[in-house]
Amino acid sequence: MEDGTEYAAHIREDKTVQTVKEHLENVAALAKQFAEPFGAGGMAEQCGLAHDVGKYTKDFQEHLRGALKKPDHSTAGAQEILPICGISGAYCIAGHHAGLMNGGGQMDSSQTSGTLYGRMTKEINKEYQVYKQEISLQRPNPPQLTQLGAGGFTNSFFIRMLFSCLVDADFLDTEAFMKNQEVRAWNGCDLLALLKKLESFLNEKHWLEGKEGLNQKRSEILKTCIREGTDSEKGLFTLTVPTGGGKTVASLAFALHHAVAHHMRRIFYVIPYCSIIEQTVDTFGEILGAKNVLAHYSGAEYDDENEQLAERRLATENWDMPVVVTTAVQFFESLFSNKTSACRKLHNLADSVVVFDEVQTLPVSYLKPCVDAIAELTVNYGTSCVLCTATQPALQPFFKEYAPNLQSKEICPNTEELYSLFRRVRYEPLGELTDEELAQRLNDLKQVLCIVQTRKQAKNVYQLLNGEGCFHLSTLMTPRDRRDALEKIRKRLDDKKPCRVVSTSLIEAGVDVDFPTVYRAYAGLDSEIQAGGRCNREGKNAAQDSVVFLFQPESKYRVPDALKLPVQEAQSVTAGVEDMTLPAVTQAYFSALYKDKGSAVDLKGIVKGFEDGALSNGIFPFKTAARNFRFIENDTWTIFIPCDETSRRMASQLQQEAFQPDVSFYRLLGQYCVSVYQNHFQELYPSLVMVGERLGILTVKNLYDTKLGLSFQNDGGFGLIQ
């Protein structure tokens, strides 16, 4: 600058300055490191060097020192990078604060459109070009991507991964400077050390030494997963193991052996959004050490266009740990998000193992975007993906359509034999039952599990139960209270005490409980089989005496639209079938469910929008796709429940404007939260203190019960959020 002052990128509270040059070089080095696993280190480095060149202006320097005017500093870098890295780099830099934007078109206004085309044609002050005295940009070699489909989705996916490298590097370097510390990075156990922990655990538990019955078969499955993990080349895998076959630990064993054999970086375990995540985290934590396992639920995430740093923005997760357990909602909505806070973690998926547990729960209307994303990770980013389930969906035709050369490998190929050996229950249809009839049947049994479709019915039937040992489970309860309830349930089951449980479907996916009898409201075949996995799980009783009763709820409970076809197809393919759990039956079910779906497997045109971009010189709808890609269609809000000393202290901290939460705070926050739909949020609004756009603190104690969860006057019973 004319007065000799250095160009500042950031200024700490103690007035220490980080120069633009320092920041650009730091971000470039980090971004290059993040992108190397998929061959884009050179491009990421150039994006890092160019992303903030717009700060080389008098207007920005005055803004940084208190001037109210907020200048646009990202357009300069986007325009500079265009001839260096093409449109891919331009998307990344233009959106490195506000998020990936739509490409737009020639009619867009450069001042108001908010599109990349508008940014590229925007006239800006060229004063920033003084950056060339300190920074030199050079054209890099682009990675050699395998073009899948029409190529548009492949290229847009690459932009998203490159964007992830840039924004995570930007976040981390800025955070390190503002906190006056080293760049935050994982410094715990590596995957080889974790593998040794797993081996020690398996030896201690003698899980590889099962000699008879189901334990012998579990040992065989575990040994097969270890062998295939070590010997198999990277790629796409299926793991089809019957419920009770120990696939949670077996799939972890495959992932660790596979990652170590191929010197891969991380393991991701993706659990259905309808599941209880805590059990898997506890299991992995027991084996690997809790500090080595990150549980990432959902959206405590912030984007901020203001250069004055928001600490909450920096506290969001970037998946930089060796083992990450997350939900399908978090995983796939991040993959299709345009926000910096959601996208920053995506580069960590490259050269990693991703296990999709209960993959059959992927919603049909988003099936193609999900399958294509898995194919991209496998083909272009060195990721090994494992589709893990007891009821393998018929996804191969979808993979073949998008990536014809991508073939999946079954880890445990003797599936028919396994399912015959693990048959532990019989299914019996009952027809319609009223709540009173259902409750009477449950009250007549000492230990029984009942799974229903809606939270409303779960609450109503629970309130009709008599005697001790009655429990209710739904996601209207906090994760902490669900965990406590499950601990009590397991203890009563072990102690042979009365235990009657009414739950929504959250108990089906990976929750380790063992009841002698189960009642299940009619559902899709996969859900009905999962319910059977909670009955006679250890095979201690004869299969003939272990019954899963299937029933029709009374008509006052509306079946969610998304479940109508699955229920219909399940009843159709199982009519007259002796064993509905066999893979051939589930294959027929999913083939029927997916048949003639056409555009219904990409209902919002997510893939189509990106593929069309291949025909228009890379004009991609990033912002539109992010808005449209929602696993849970109804918008949800998060309610924080202060219910003990710890949570009340956290509630007080959240209301302090100066409070700066860190990552560990947000991790604990999730244990006290409940997600609700808009109508319930509006009903609760007078009883909330809002501390974020979609985060409110409950202030009326009697609206939350530890056994029933949140209560509403209008409990409409939306079933799909449990």
Phi, psi and omega in degrees: 000163187298325182275006177089354178290140178289150175288122184262139172267319180216154176228123179284168179300329179277011177077004175293139184253135165258121183288159178300317180301314179300314182296315181298317181291321177296314180295320179300316181295316179294313181299320178299315178300317182293327186268348182304321182300339177241026169075016183246023182303319181296316180294316180297322179298316180293322176296320177298319180292331186261345196298328183244025180295340177294351177279353177278053179222154178297319182300316182291320181297323177291321177299317182296334181258018169120351180295142184289326182299129182252100184283152174282115181250354184270334181297322181301312180296322179297318180291325180289325185280341185306311179284349183268310184239006178073196186293334179300310179295324180297316176303314186296313184285319179300329184255015189287352169246310187277344182106161179300132185252167173293151180293320179079204183199182189295339181274358183288139175285134180291342183265330190235349190287327184069023179249165178296320180299320177298319179295319184291335180259002182288133177275122181232160178295127183278007179307327184299341186292000171297344179304332184296346176285341184239334187234133178242124179263141181226141182291123182268169172275124180285157177290154179267093181277143169279118183282115179257155181057223178273355177099336182294317180294320178302313183290323178291324178295321177297317178303318181296319180291321177295318177302318179302315180299316182294310187287327177293319177299319179296313178303309188294318180292320179295316178300315181299317180292312185295331178264359179056054182214175175289159177301128182297127180208155179291131180231025180264214185291143171271177187293328177296318178295323179291325176298319178295324176296318178298313180300319178297318180296314182296322178293318180296322182272353181059035184284348177264005188240021179302130188255339185206159175059215184294326180297324177297316180293322177297320178297320179295319178298316181297315179297320179297318179296321178295315181295314182291324177298321181285319190268334188282144172289161178298146180166206182256131184231154166241145174231101184254101185231133181297155178303138184088001181274000178077034187287340179297307180287324180297319179291325175296320179297316176302311185298315182292315179296321180293316181296317180292319181298327184251012177055043179275171195262320188211168174233130176245135177240112187257117186253146180302147181297339182273006185262166169269117186282336190298324184297316179295318179298317179297317180298310180295323179296321178297322183281315191254347188098127187302327184291344182266000184238123178259125172261114181242108186277286185196186196318051163275072189229145185227141168243144185213116179281348181283126182293335175293114199297133174264118182298325180298328179295323183282342186275356181289154185290146171236017173060030181267061174221161186291326179230123181240126174251122182220175181264158177299324178299309180297317184295304187283325177292331173292319180298334181248009177283161172248000185279145179297318184295326179280322186281337189302332185274348192295328183298337180290348177287336181295141178056040179229171174255128179241119178257121177261103181280140181052054186296341181292349181276357177301130184293138184303322186291346177240018187298314182295313177303320181293312180298315181295323178294318177298318178298318179299314180301319184288316187279319190251351186233015174065024182265139170260124183248134181242119177267107193245125182190163170271344183228082188295120178287160183274076185264345185304320178301327179288319176296318182296324180295319186270320182229082188304331183268001182268111180249137177273152178242126177282126182288320178242089191287341183275058189292317182301315180298316180300316183293325177295318182291328183267009178292117186233355184220166167236153182253138181225117179282143183242342188083202186280140174231135171286166177301319181295317179295319180296313181298322178298317178299318180293319180295335181281351183249147181285316179227122183202146175245134176237125181245125182241173186273333188234153178295327180296314180291324178303316180292316183295315182291320178303319183288351176264357180281151182241158171083184182279164173073032178257135185225153178232139178226127171199169180279009166283350173267152177289155175306324180297315181287327175296318179299315180298317180297318181294324177298317179293320180298312181297321180293318180294322177297315180296323183274005179062028179269161177305136182205106179241125186234132171245125187221157165279183188291356180302336183282349187280327190266093172081009179269122189271091173226158186222104180252150176287335182218142179227139169250134181225124173298143181310137183209190171295156183302319180299320179292321179295321178290321176298322177299320178298334178290350176264004183245128179050045188300324182268002177067027182281340180246162178293142180301324182297331183267357183251103193248135168255109180272124178260131185220160176261119176297158179295159194294344181291346177262113181285127176288125178305142184306323183294344183259350185298310181293316177303319178297315181298313182292324178298316180293327181291312186282342182263355180300120178078005181270132183288318181233102184283355183271350184295144180305326180297325179288315179293327176297317178295322180297309182291326177297318178293321182293323183268351187298137175056032182283330180054232183287353180294339177276357172220061192303324182266007178065032182297305181294317181303318180299319179284321178297321178299334179297336178294338181268356185230038175057041174079029176273094188257144183267061185301312183292319179295316180297319179298320179293325186272338183275100181220109177302315177261109190296323181282132176300139179240153175241156182253129179249121178270130185250102175284116186223357175211182185299318181297311184290328177292324176294319179296320179298319178296318180297319181298334182272358178269121186300327183274355184293135181241091181292148176252184184299317182296329177296314181293327178297316179289326180308317184299336181289344184244019187244152175229136176266137182226157177282170186300318182296323178286324176299315181296324178293323182278345190310317179296344182255017183239150165250115184280129178238010177191170183302322181231023180235120179234148177261126178289131183248350181253108189300321187284002175274355177230132178238134184295338180268327185250343182085203179294145178240147180225153171292320182253078181273085190290349174075038173297122190276333195277356175254002179058000000 
